[in-house]
Amino acid sequence: MNTKLNTRVIALFAVIAASASLAFGAEKPEIAAQKAAEQWLALVDAGKYGESWETAAAFFKGAVTKDQWQTSMVSLRKPLGDLVSRKLKTAKYTKTLPGAPDGEYVVLQFDTSLANKKEAVETVTPLLDKDGKWKVSGYFIK
């Protein structure tokens, strides 16, 4: 092979390798959203309800004031007690949700055990916010 052809072949392999690493190295939305949700849940678990509101998505903040959020969490979540365990049950990526604007969402469900509620299901819905970060837009516990 001549030197010019070798250089082209090496350049082609470099482009293919870079493309593959970008494609395979990119984090799936479900994984990125789960990481964001777990960081947010750690605030809730620690009773840092105001901080959890502050780090939530703009959509969340528009739906409930900080005071309303703190009051509801003190009356609904705090009595359930400390976290015993939490395990991801399902993660579903979607672009539409009832009652919410179109966007990029991941609906996460966790099987959760708390000190005063042995079996609960937490539904946490992160969305890809305007700043390009996954932030929680909804939280429910049953």
N, C-alpha and C positions, 0 to 999 in steps of 0.2 A: 504494500500500500504506500501511496505517496504521502508526504507530510501534510499537504493541504487536505486530503481526504481524512487522514487521522484526526486533524484538528476539528473538522466538521462532525465526525462521528463522536468525538469526545464532547463537543458542544451540545450535540443532540442528546446525548445521555445525561448531561448536566441539566438540560431543560426538563427532560422527562423526570429525573430524580427530584428536582425542585417542585414540579407540579404535583408529583405523587405525595411529597411530604406535606404540601399545603392541603391537598385533598384529604389525606388520612390524618393529618395533624389537627385539623379543625375540630373543635369540640362540638359534639352534637347538642342541639338546643336542650334536649331533655337533661343532659348531664350538667350543662351550665346553669339551667334553671333550678335543678335540684341543689346544687352547691349554694346558690343564692338563697333558696328557701331554707336550707338547713342553717345558714348563718342568721337568717331572720328569726327562725324558730328558737335559736339559742337565746336571743333577746327576750322573746316571749317566755321561754322556760325560766329565765332569770328574773322575771317580773319587771323587766325594763320595757314596759308597754309604750311609754312616750317615745323612747328611742326606736322601737319597732315601727311606730307610726312615721317617725322622721325618715326612716330608711325605706319606706314603702314607695310604691309607684305613685305617680301624679294622679292616676285614675282613682286609686285607693284614697288618697288624701282629699280628693274632690268629693268623695262619697260620704266621708265621715270626718268630723273634726277630731283633733287630737284629744280634746277633753272627752268627747263621746266615746272614742276608742278606749281610752284609759278606764273610764267608768264601766264600760261593758266588759272589758277584760278582768277587772277587779271582781265584778259580780259573777261572771260566767266561767272564766278560766282558772282564776286563783283558787277557788274552792276544790278544784279537781286535784290539787296537790302537785308535788314534784314529779318530774319525768322519771319513769322507771325504764322504759324502752321505747324505741321508735324504729320501725322498719318500713322501707319503701314497698308499697304494694303495687301501685301502677303509676305510669308516667305517660301522658298522652299529649302530643303536640297538636295544636289546632290554630287556625287563623280566625275563628269565629266562636263567640260564646253568647248565650242568651243575655240580653240586657247590658252588653258591653260593646264598645266600638271594635271594629275589625282591627286586628293586630296579630302579633305573634305571642301565643300563650302556651304554657305547658301546665296541664292539670295533673297535679301530683296527689296521690292518696297514700297516707301512711297508716299502718296498723300501729297504734300507740297505746301504751300502758302508763297510767298515772297512779300516784299513790292512792287516790280516792276514787278512781275509775279504772278498773283493770283492763277493760276492753273499750277502746275508742277508735274512731276513724277521723283523722285530720285530713281535710282537703285544703291544699295550699295551691294558689294559682299565680305563679310568677308570669310577668309579661316582659317583653323586650321593650324597655322604656325609651323615651325620646333621646336619652343620652347614650343609648346603645348598650345599657347594662340591664341584666335581668333583675327585676324588683317585684316584690309580692304585690298583687293587685286584689287578692281575696283570700280569706281564711275562714274555715268553718270546722267545727268539731262536733261530732255526734257520739 
